[in-house]
């Protein structure tokens, strides 16, 4: 996918949300071991260029980092400095970082990080109330310009309203669990979390129901991820809150005018009913949808 950068692959389970990790499942399906952590051949992806000299990743794009690992994984300590340097070289690109290890973040920041870089969007995973109460206070105490919460896999009722009051959290994403052993997601949890975000004008994205979805006391099994996404979209839960303003710059530190930034296109037929549209980079016209 054009909006994902995995500088390393593989992870170590650390909490309840990891029990049925999709990465472990997909690796097992292809005969690999998800616990093996290694640096990928895609490490320099944000710096790669087309033959005409233009970057493959355009100014203004949002790139999700380490979706098959954890950016703050201890086993990746040797590579993280170089990855930070790559993000520093692309102040015109938004990098979405997600971790279940916020306690390791402060010691893992670059020396010149200061109050945070404008192009870094830092998020913590909160799969249940225990992890929300453990991780969000750390999130709020860390020096990032942009902060968010990912409730996925959403495996227990969560209330985060006390953490939304000071306005630091700009976005909340939630979604159910998939693949082997998927635990149920109750729609009542989604509605409660969405209402809290709406009251504080925080963007809320319900991206997928997961394989096992409970609504109005009935349990539905939805193994097809595209259908999960459509059902999440049709629920009407997505809420566009206060705009998230990234002050992106060119390599010299000069602000980039909006007309020169990437503008997502949602012209694929699936885009009109996708639960992830609110947080998506748009269609890359790769043709993958037509091959399914």
PyMOL commands that set and color helices and strands:
alter all, ss='L'
color gray80, all
select helices_A, chain A and resi 16-18+22-29+45-47+74-89+102-104+106-108+129-141+161-164+187-199+225-234+258-260+269-273+277-279+288-291
alter helices_A, ss='H'
color red, helices_A
select strands_A, chain A and resi 4-5+8-9+38-39+62-65+94-99+120-125+146-151+169-175+185-186+203-208+212-215+218-221
alter strands_A, ss='S'
color yellow, strands_A
deselect
rebuild
show_as cartoon
